[in-house]
Amino acid sequence: GATWTNWIEWSACDAAACNVEGTRNRTRLCFVLNSNVQANCNGGDSIQLQKCTKPCVVPCSDSFSWTLWHDCTKTCDGITTRIGMCENGTANVTFSEEKNCTRDLCAVDGTWSDWGTWGSCSTTVNLAQGIRFRYRQCLPTNRHGGFECRGKEFDVGTCMGSDWEEWGSWSGCFTTSCSKGLTVRMRACKHQMCTGSDYEEKVCYPKDCP
């Protein structure tokens, strides 16, 4: 023979919202007597359905009280919680609030800023290759036992300087009449391998012509 098991507990109500009608169910199984073999029982159903509604939680009014803040969860950068309690009609409603907390001054590690831009290329006499610098700052600096910034505040890099000294000033305007003339400027080579010209010229016009 075969027999039904007891009904399992009712499922949760599937209503879409509170005070809206929904359905819940419960099931049972049929087994051969004194075994774990499922069978087909004559008479009765394996599932039952029942109408149901979800109760609505009454919202808290303006009248409520807070507990004291709980202990901070960590010495630094922790969380503390307190519980709010209120009564509205027959419903006891509790809710919580949390905030960041610290039990001591938090250690702050020193942090390097980004590197600044490279400075100009500095070369020694008769050498085209030079060096240049860039800098950074330790901001913020370490506080309350935090680690100091490690490493140097400056960086050195190689660079290719100019083969030439800076251009000199433009000369006066060379002309034999009050028409246009020429002005020139010169520059010196730092070593024996310069490419390009050591002078430039451009058209000029005398200022003291009548």
Secondary structure, DSSP 8 states (H G I E B T S, - for coil): -EEE-----------SSBTSEEEEEEE--EEETTSS-B---SSS-SEEEEEEEB-------S--EE------SSSSSEEEEEEEEEEETTEEEEEEEEEEE-SS---B---B---------B--TT-SEEEEEEE--B-S--BTT-----S-SEEEEEEE--SB---------B-SSSS-EEEEEE--BSSS---S-SEEEEEE--SS--
